[in-house]
Amino acid sequence: MQHRDELVIFWSKEDQCFVVEVPELPGCMADGANYQDAVKNAERVIEEWI
């Protein structure tokens, strides 16, 4: 099942990675070395969260 959640994606200068927050799921976050990895990791975390 595919979910359609809002993703807030930003570069963390401190962590040197992209960070993804999922506002609809409080505390649900992921990161990645590049944009694509961050989104892919977020999709996996969302599935685990649900």
CHARMM-style PDB file with segment names, atoms N, HN, CA, C and O in Angstrom:
ATOM      1  N   MET     1       0.845  -1.192   0.000  1.00  0.00      PROA
ATOM      2  CA  MET     1       0.000   0.000   0.000  1.00  0.00      PROA
ATOM      3  C   MET     1       0.884   1.247   0.000  1.00  0.00      PROA
ATOM      4  O   MET     1       1.812   1.363   0.800  1.00  0.00      PROA
ATOM      5  N   GLN     2       0.588   2.157  -0.890  1.00  0.00      PROA
ATOM      6  HN  GLN     2      -0.166   2.063  -1.540  1.00  0.00      PROA
ATOM      7  CA  GLN     2       1.375   3.376  -0.986  1.00  0.00      PROA
ATOM      8  C   GLN     2       0.671   4.499  -0.229  1.00  0.00      PROA
ATOM      9  O   GLN     2      -0.528   4.723  -0.399  1.00  0.00      PROA
ATOM     10  N   HSD     3       1.425   5.192   0.599  1.00  0.00      PROA
ATOM     11  HN  HSD     3       2.398   5.010   0.737  1.00  0.00      PROA
ATOM     12  CA  HSD     3       0.889   6.302   1.371  1.00  0.00      PROA
ATOM     13  C   HSD     3       1.327   7.611   0.738  1.00  0.00      PROA
ATOM     14  O   HSD     3       2.380   7.684   0.105  1.00  0.00      PROA
ATOM     15  N   ARG     4       0.529   8.621   0.910  1.00  0.00      PROA
ATOM     16  HN  ARG     4      -0.326   8.562   1.425  1.00  0.00      PROA
ATOM     17  CA  ARG     4       0.847   9.946   0.370  1.00  0.00      PROA
ATOM     18  C   ARG     4       1.008  10.908   1.541  1.00  0.00      PROA
ATOM     19  O   ARG     4       0.055  11.563   1.963  1.00  0.00      PROA
ATOM     20  N   ASP     5       2.210  10.978   2.047  1.00  0.00      PROA
ATOM     21  HN  ASP     5       2.984  10.445   1.704  1.00  0.00      PROA
ATOM     22  CA  ASP     5       2.500  11.842   3.184  1.00  0.00      PROA
ATOM     23  C   ASP     5       3.353  13.017   2.743  1.00  0.00      PROA
ATOM     24  O   ASP     5       4.144  12.912   1.806  1.00  0.00      PROA
ATOM     25  N   GLU     6       3.184  14.137   3.431  1.00  0.00      PROA
ATOM     26  HN  GLU     6       2.542  14.223   4.193  1.00  0.00      PROA
ATOM     27  CA  GLU     6       4.007  15.308   3.163  1.00  0.00      PROA
ATOM     28  C   GLU     6       5.408  15.045   3.708  1.00  0.00      PROA
ATOM     29  O   GLU     6       5.559  14.548   4.825  1.00  0.00      PROA
ATOM     30  N   LEU     7       6.420  15.373   2.929  1.00  0.00      PROA
ATOM     31  HN  LEU     7       6.297  15.777   2.023  1.00  0.00      PROA
ATOM     32  CA  LEU     7       7.806  15.257   3.358  1.00  0.00      PROA
ATOM     33  C   LEU     7       8.436  16.642   3.374  1.00  0.00      PROA
ATOM     34  O   LEU     7       8.339  17.387   2.399  1.00  0.00      PROA
ATOM     35  N   VAL     8       9.075  16.980   4.474  1.00  0.00      PROA
ATOM     36  HN  VAL     8       9.153  16.375   5.266  1.00  0.00      PROA
ATOM     37  CA  VAL     8       9.830  18.223   4.577  1.00  0.00      PROA
ATOM     38  C   VAL     8      11.296  17.827   4.512  1.00  0.00      PROA
ATOM     39  O   VAL     8      11.799  17.135   5.396  1.00  0.00      PROA
ATOM     40  N   ILE     9      11.978  18.269   3.460  1.00  0.00      PROA
ATOM     41  HN  ILE     9      11.569  18.832   2.742  1.00  0.00      PROA
ATOM     42  CA  ILE     9      13.353  17.845   3.212  1.00  0.00      PROA
ATOM     43  C   ILE     9      14.271  19.063   3.271  1.00  0.00      PROA
ATOM     44  O   ILE     9      14.013  20.086   2.637  1.00  0.00      PROA
ATOM     45  N   PHE    10      15.351  18.930   4.049  1.00  0.00      PROA
ATOM     46  HN  PHE    10      15.561  18.099   4.564  1.00  0.00      PROA
ATOM     47  CA  PHE    10      16.293  20.038   4.145  1.00  0.00      PROA
ATOM     48  C   PHE    10      17.703  19.510   4.364  1.00  0.00      PROA
ATOM     49  O   PHE    10      17.898  18.385   4.823  1.00  0.00      PROA
ATOM     50  N   TRP    11      18.681  20.341   4.027  1.00  0.00      PROA
ATOM     51  HN  TRP    11      18.523  21.256   3.653  1.00  0.00      PROA
ATOM     52  CA  TRP    11      20.081  20.001   4.226  1.00  0.00      PROA
ATOM     53  C   TRP    11      20.486  20.406   5.640  1.00  0.00      PROA
ATOM     54  O   TRP    11      20.270  21.549   6.043  1.00  0.00      PROA
ATOM     55  N   SER    12      21.062  19.489   6.382  1.00  0.00      PROA
ATOM     56  HN  SER    12      21.237  18.561   6.054  1.00  0.00      PROA
ATOM     57  CA  SER    12      21.574  19.776   7.715  1.00  0.00      PROA
ATOM     58  C   SER    12      23.078  20.025   7.604  1.00  0.00      PROA
ATOM     59  O   SER    12      23.857  19.097   7.389  1.00  0.00      PROA
ATOM     60  N   LYS    13      23.463  21.263   7.749  1.00  0.00      PROA
ATOM     61  HN  LYS    13      22.830  22.017   7.924  1.00  0.00      PROA
ATOM     62  CA  LYS    13      24.886  21.608   7.679  1.00  0.00      PROA
ATOM     63  C   LYS    13      25.636  20.942   8.826  1.00  0.00      PROA
ATOM     64  O   LYS    13      26.764  20.478   8.658  1.00  0.00      PROA
ATOM     65  N   GLU    14      25.002  20.899   9.987  1.00  0.00      PROA
ATOM     66  HN  GLU    14      24.086  21.275  10.124  1.00  0.00      PROA
ATOM     67  CA  GLU    14      25.624  20.302  11.170  1.00  0.00      PROA
ATOM     68  C   GLU    14      25.918  18.812  10.966  1.00  0.00      PROA
ATOM     69  O   GLU    14      26.999  18.336  11.313  1.00  0.00      PROA
ATOM     70  N   ASP    15      24.941  18.073  10.396  1.00  0.00      PROA
ATOM     71  HN  ASP    15      24.063  18.460  10.115  1.00  0.00      PROA
ATOM     72  CA  ASP    15      25.090  16.629  10.200  1.00  0.00      PROA
ATOM     73  C   ASP    15      25.651  16.265   8.828  1.00  0.00      PROA
ATOM     74  O   ASP    15      26.019  15.115   8.590  1.00  0.00      PROA
ATOM     75  N   GLN    16      25.717  17.253   7.918  1.00  0.00      PROA
ATOM     76  HN  GLN    16      25.417  18.187   8.111  1.00  0.00      PROA
ATOM     77  CA  GLN    16      26.206  17.027   6.558  1.00  0.00      PROA
ATOM     78  C   GLN    16      25.411  15.943   5.829  1.00  0.00      PROA
ATOM     79  O   GLN    16      25.974  15.040   5.209  1.00  0.00      PROA
ATOM     80  N   CYS    17      24.090  16.061   5.923  1.00  0.00      PROA
ATOM     81  HN  CYS    17      23.632  16.795   6.426  1.00  0.00      PROA
ATOM     82  CA  CYS    17      23.207  15.127   5.230  1.00  0.00      PROA
ATOM     83  C   CYS    17      21.848  15.783   5.011  1.00  0.00      PROA
ATOM     84  O   CYS    17      21.536  16.814   5.608  1.00  0.00      PROA
ATOM     85  N   PHE    18      21.043  15.166   4.140  1.00  0.00      PROA
ATOM     86  HN  PHE    18      21.296  14.328   3.655  1.00  0.00      PROA
ATOM     87  CA  PHE    18      19.665  15.601   3.959  1.00  0.00      PROA
ATOM     88  C   PHE    18      18.819  14.965   5.045  1.00  0.00      PROA
ATOM     89  O   PHE    18      18.983  13.785   5.355  1.00  0.00      PROA
ATOM     90  N   VAL    19      17.921  15.738   5.619  1.00  0.00      PROA
ATOM     91  HN  VAL    19      17.789  16.697   5.367  1.00  0.00      PROA
ATOM     92  CA  VAL    19      17.022  15.264   6.661  1.00  0.00      PROA
ATOM     93  C   VAL    19      15.596  15.370   6.133  1.00  0.00      PROA
ATOM     94  O   VAL    19      15.226  16.355   5.495  1.00  0.00      PROA
ATOM     95  N   VAL    20      14.805  14.343   6.411  1.00  0.00      PROA
ATOM     96  HN  VAL    20      15.105  13.543   6.930  1.00  0.00      PROA
ATOM     97  CA  VAL    20      13.401  14.315   5.992  1.00  0.00      PROA
ATOM     98  C   VAL    20      12.529  14.197   7.240  1.00  0.00      PROA
ATOM     99  O   VAL    20      12.724  13.301   8.061  1.00  0.00      PROA
ATOM    100  N   GLU    21      11.577  15.099   7.373  1.00  0.00      PROA
ATOM    101  HN  GLU    21      11.419  15.827   6.706  1.00  0.00      PROA
ATOM    102  CA  GLU    21      10.596  15.035   8.448  1.00  0.00      PROA
ATOM    103  C   GLU    21       9.238  14.731   7.837  1.00  0.00      PROA
ATOM    104  O   GLU    21       8.940  15.165   6.724  1.00  0.00      PROA
ATOM    105  N   VAL    22       8.415  13.986   8.566  1.00  0.00      PROA
ATOM    106  HN  VAL    22       8.657  13.634   9.470  1.00  0.00      PROA
ATOM    107  CA  VAL    22       7.064  13.638   8.121  1.00  0.00      PROA
ATOM    108  C   VAL    22       6.089  14.264   9.120  1.00  0.00      PROA
ATOM    109  O   VAL    22       5.815  13.669  10.163  1.00  0.00      PROA
ATOM    110  N   PRO    23       5.556  15.465   8.817  1.00  0.00      PROA
ATOM    111  CA  PRO    23       4.721  16.183   9.773  1.00  0.00      PROA
ATOM    112  C   PRO    23       3.498  15.401  10.279  1.00  0.00      PROA
ATOM    113  O   PRO    23       3.098  15.562  11.432  1.00  0.00      PROA
ATOM    114  N   GLU    24       2.911  14.565   9.430  1.00  0.00      PROA
ATOM    115  HN  GLU    24       3.236  14.435   8.493  1.00  0.00      PROA
ATOM    116  CA  GLU    24       1.720  13.821   9.826  1.00  0.00      PROA
ATOM    117  C   GLU    24       2.026  12.727  10.854  1.00  0.00      PROA
ATOM    118  O   GLU    24       1.118  12.217  11.511  1.00  0.00      PROA
ATOM    119  N   LEU    25       3.319  12.368  10.990  1.00  0.00      PROA
ATOM    120  HN  LEU    25       4.056  12.782  10.457  1.00  0.00      PROA
ATOM    121  CA  LEU    25       3.743  11.324  11.920  1.00  0.00      PROA
ATOM    122  C   LEU    25       4.780  11.937  12.871  1.00  0.00      PROA
ATOM    123  O   LEU    25       5.978  11.875  12.595  1.00  0.00      PROA
ATOM    124  N   PRO    26       4.337  12.519  13.973  1.00  0.00      PROA
ATOM    125  CA  PRO    26       5.243  13.224  14.877  1.00  0.00      PROA
ATOM    126  C   PRO    26       6.459  12.385  15.272  1.00  0.00      PROA
ATOM    127  O   PRO    26       6.328  11.244  15.715  1.00  0.00      PROA
ATOM    128  N   GLY    27       7.633  12.971  15.103  1.00  0.00      PROA
ATOM    129  HN  GLY    27       7.740  13.897  14.743  1.00  0.00      PROA
ATOM    130  CA  GLY    27       8.872  12.297  15.450  1.00  0.00      PROA
ATOM    131  C   GLY    27       9.417  11.392  14.369  1.00  0.00      PROA
ATOM    132  O   GLY    27      10.506  10.840  14.523  1.00  0.00      PROA
ATOM    133  N   CYS    28       8.687  11.224  13.272  1.00  0.00      PROA
ATOM    134  HN  CYS    28       7.802  11.672  13.146  1.00  0.00      PROA
ATOM    135  CA  CYS    28       9.116  10.353  12.178  1.00  0.00      PROA
ATOM    136  C   CYS    28      10.079  11.135  11.291  1.00  0.00      PROA
ATOM    137  O   CYS    28       9.704  12.117  10.650  1.00  0.00      PROA
ATOM    138  N   MET    29      11.344  10.669  11.269  1.00  0.00      PROA
ATOM    139  HN  MET    29      11.649   9.871  11.790  1.00  0.00      PROA
ATOM    140  CA  MET    29      12.378  11.354  10.505  1.00  0.00      PROA
ATOM    141  C   MET    29      13.314  10.327   9.874  1.00  0.00      PROA
ATOM    142  O   MET    29      13.388   9.180  10.315  1.00  0.00      PROA
ATOM    143  N   ALA    30      14.015  10.752   8.853  1.00  0.00      PROA
ATOM    144  HN  ALA    30      13.955  11.684   8.495  1.00  0.00      PROA
ATOM    145  CA  ALA    30      15.037   9.927   8.215  1.00  0.00      PROA
ATOM    146  C   ALA    30      16.094  10.864   7.662  1.00  0.00      PROA
ATOM    147  O   ALA    30      15.908  12.081   7.621  1.00  0.00      PROA
ATOM    148  N   ASP    31      17.210  10.277   7.236  1.00  0.00      PROA
ATOM    149  HN  ASP    31      17.360   9.289   7.269  1.00  0.00      PROA
ATOM    150  CA  ASP    31      18.246  11.100   6.617  1.00  0.00      PROA
ATOM    151  C   ASP    31      18.940  10.299   5.531  1.00  0.00      PROA
ATOM    152  O   ASP    31      18.702   9.103   5.367  1.00  0.00      PROA
ATOM    153  N   GLY    32      19.798  10.979   4.798  1.00  0.00      PROA
ATOM    154  HN  GLY    32      19.991  11.951   4.931  1.00  0.00      PROA
ATOM    155  CA  GLY    32      20.546  10.327   3.731  1.00  0.00      PROA
ATOM    156  C   GLY    32      21.653  11.226   3.230  1.00  0.00      PROA
ATOM    157  O   GLY    32      21.586  12.448   3.360  1.00  0.00      PROA
ATOM    158  N   ALA    33      22.668  10.613   2.657  1.00  0.00      PROA
ATOM    159  HN  ALA    33      22.722   9.620   2.551  1.00  0.00      PROA
ATOM    160  CA  ALA    33      23.813  11.362   2.140  1.00  0.00      PROA
ATOM    161  C   ALA    33      23.434  12.230   0.954  1.00  0.00      PROA
ATOM    162  O   ALA    33      24.049  13.269   0.717  1.00  0.00      PROA
ATOM    163  N   ASN    34      22.402  11.798   0.195  1.00  0.00      PROA
ATOM    164  HN  ASN    34      21.902  10.954   0.388  1.00  0.00      PROA
ATOM    165  CA  ASN    34      21.904  12.620  -0.911  1.00  0.00      PROA
ATOM    166  C   ASN    34      20.374  12.636  -0.857  1.00  0.00      PROA
ATOM    167  O   ASN    34      19.754  11.899  -0.091  1.00  0.00      PROA
ATOM    168  N   TYR    35      19.796  13.481  -1.677  1.00  0.00      PROA
ATOM    169  HN  TYR    35      20.300  14.079  -2.299  1.00  0.00      PROA
ATOM    170  CA  TYR    35      18.340  13.696  -1.671  1.00  0.00      PROA
ATOM    171  C   TYR    35      17.586  12.386  -1.894  1.00  0.00      PROA
ATOM    172  O   TYR    35      16.637  12.083  -1.171  1.00  0.00      PROA
ATOM    173  N   GLN    36      18.003  11.618  -2.883  1.00  0.00      PROA
ATOM    174  HN  GLN    36      18.774  11.864  -3.470  1.00  0.00      PROA
ATOM    175  CA  GLN    36      17.313  10.377  -3.233  1.00  0.00      PROA
ATOM    176  C   GLN    36      17.379   9.365  -2.091  1.00  0.00      PROA
ATOM    177  O   GLN    36      16.381   8.718  -1.775  1.00  0.00      PROA
ATOM    178  N   ASP    37      18.545   9.228  -1.478  1.00  0.00      PROA
ATOM    179  HN  ASP    37      19.356   9.753  -1.735  1.00  0.00      PROA
ATOM    180  CA  ASP    37      18.674   8.292  -0.352  1.00  0.00      PROA
ATOM    181  C   ASP    37      17.810   8.720   0.827  1.00  0.00      PROA
ATOM    182  O   ASP    37      17.210   7.879   1.497  1.00  0.00      PROA
ATOM    183  N   ALA    38      17.745  10.016   1.080  1.00  0.00      PROA
ATOM    184  HN  ALA    38      18.233  10.699   0.536  1.00  0.00      PROA
ATOM    185  CA  ALA    38      16.935  10.517   2.189  1.00  0.00      PROA
ATOM    186  C   ALA    38      15.461  10.188   1.972  1.00  0.00      PROA
ATOM    187  O   ALA    38      14.781   9.746   2.898  1.00  0.00      PROA
ATOM    188  N   VAL    39      14.965  10.401   0.753  1.00  0.00      PROA
ATOM    189  HN  VAL    39      15.518  10.760   0.001  1.00  0.00      PROA
ATOM    190  CA  VAL    39      13.560  10.097   0.451  1.00  0.00      PROA
ATOM    191  C   VAL    39      13.306   8.596   0.544  1.00  0.00      PROA
ATOM    192  O   VAL    39      12.296   8.167   1.102  1.00  0.00      PROA
ATOM    193  N   LYS    40      14.217   7.802   0.000  1.00  0.00      PROA
ATOM    194  HN  LYS    40      15.037   8.150  -0.454  1.00  0.00      PROA
ATOM    195  CA  LYS    40      14.077   6.343   0.063  1.00  0.00      PROA
ATOM    196  C   LYS    40      14.041   5.862   1.519  1.00  0.00      PROA
ATOM    197  O   LYS    40      13.214   5.024   1.881  1.00  0.00      PROA
ATOM    198  N   ASN    41      14.932   6.393   2.341  1.00  0.00      PROA
ATOM    199  HN  ASN    41      15.603   7.074   2.047  1.00  0.00      PROA
ATOM    200  CA  ASN    41      14.948   6.026   3.758  1.00  0.00      PROA
ATOM    201  C   ASN    41      13.673   6.471   4.462  1.00  0.00      PROA
ATOM    202  O   ASN    41      13.161   5.763   5.330  1.00  0.00      PROA
ATOM    203  N   ALA    42      13.159   7.642   4.093  1.00  0.00      PROA
ATOM    204  HN  ALA    42      13.574   8.217   3.388  1.00  0.00      PROA
ATOM    205  CA  ALA    42      11.916   8.127   4.691  1.00  0.00      PROA
ATOM    206  C   ALA    42      10.752   7.214   4.328  1.00  0.00      PROA
ATOM    207  O   ALA    42       9.905   6.928   5.174  1.00  0.00      PROA
ATOM    208  N   GLU    43      10.700   6.759   3.096  1.00  0.00      PROA
ATOM    209  HN  GLU    43      11.388   6.991   2.409  1.00  0.00      PROA
ATOM    210  CA  GLU    43       9.627   5.852   2.678  1.00  0.00      PROA
ATOM    211  C   GLU    43       9.661   4.562   3.505  1.00  0.00      PROA
ATOM    212  O   GLU    43       8.614   4.049   3.902  1.00  0.00      PROA
ATOM    213  N   ARG    44      10.850   4.048   3.759  1.00  0.00      PROA
ATOM    214  HN  ARG    44      11.700   4.464   3.437  1.00  0.00      PROA
ATOM    215  CA  ARG    44      10.999   2.832   4.563  1.00  0.00      PROA
ATOM    216  C   ARG    44      10.551   3.081   6.008  1.00  0.00      PROA
ATOM    217  O   ARG    44       9.848   2.259   6.594  1.00  0.00      PROA
ATOM    218  N   VAL    45      10.963   4.218   6.575  1.00  0.00      PROA
ATOM    219  HN  VAL    45      11.534   4.886   6.098  1.00  0.00      PROA
ATOM    220  CA  VAL    45      10.593   4.553   7.948  1.00  0.00      PROA
ATOM    221  C   VAL    45       9.082   4.755   8.080  1.00  0.00      PROA
ATOM    222  O   VAL    45       8.487   4.353   9.080  1.00  0.00      PROA
ATOM    223  N   ILE    46       8.472   5.370   7.086  1.00  0.00      PROA
ATOM    224  HN  ILE    46       8.956   5.697   6.274  1.00  0.00      PROA
ATOM    225  CA  ILE    46       7.015   5.574   7.109  1.00  0.00      PROA
ATOM    226  C   ILE    46       6.313   4.217   7.140  1.00  0.00      PROA
ATOM    227  O   ILE    46       5.377   4.031   7.918  1.00  0.00      PROA
ATOM    228  N   GLU    47       6.745   3.275   6.315  1.00  0.00      PROA
ATOM    229  HN  GLU    47       7.505   3.427   5.683  1.00  0.00      PROA
ATOM    230  CA  GLU    47       6.149   1.946   6.296  1.00  0.00      PROA
ATOM    231  C   GLU    47       6.286   1.263   7.649  1.00  0.00      PROA
ATOM    232  O   GLU    47       5.341   0.638   8.130  1.00  0.00      PROA
ATOM    233  N   GLU    48       7.465   1.381   8.266  1.00  0.00      PROA
ATOM    234  HN  GLU    48       8.232   1.889   7.875  1.00  0.00      PROA
ATOM    235  CA  GLU    48       7.685   0.791   9.577  1.00  0.00      PROA
ATOM    236  C   GLU    48       6.840   1.480  10.636  1.00  0.00      PROA
ATOM    237  O   GLU    48       6.337   0.831  11.553  1.00  0.00      PROA
ATOM    238  N   TRP    49       6.683   2.801  10.512  1.00  0.00      PROA
ATOM    239  HN  TRP    49       7.092   3.328   9.767  1.00  0.00      PROA
ATOM    240  CA  TRP    49       5.914   3.591  11.472  1.00  0.00      PROA
ATOM    241  C   TRP    49       4.458   3.146  11.472  1.00  0.00      PROA
ATOM    242  O   TRP    49       3.840   2.996  12.526  1.00  0.00      PROA
ATOM    243  N   ILE    50       3.920   2.939  10.273  1.00  0.00      PROA
ATOM    244  HN  ILE    50       4.422   3.061   9.416  1.00  0.00      PROA
ATOM    245  CA  ILE    50       2.508   2.576  10.114  1.00  0.00      PROA
ATOM    246  C   ILE    50       2.344   1.103  10.422  1.00  0.00      PROA
ATOM    247  OT1 ILE    50       1.233   0.577  10.351  1.00  0.00      PROA
TER     248      ILE     50
END
